[in-house]
């Protein structure tokens, strides 16, 4: 997965600038980003502070890890089921 070139604290500061009255086109020009990135960040991180953002990222990583574990166990169960059902 591609990582952002903006850190979590930088994203929060950009969103705060917008809340303080800076326009979106000015912010995009100043920080060298697209308006789509800004609106995506605002929908995802709007109203958060740095600690909440860090916690959300930790939960996303844990969720990704658990999904991978589940997929591996399901595959093992399907393989075992196929072996049991086969008539030798």
Secondary structure, DSSP 8 states (H G I E B T S, - for coil): ----SS-HHHHHHHHHHHHTT--HHHHHHHHT--HHHHHHHHHHHTT--HHHHHHHHHHHHHHHHHHHHHHHHHHHHHHHHHHHHS--
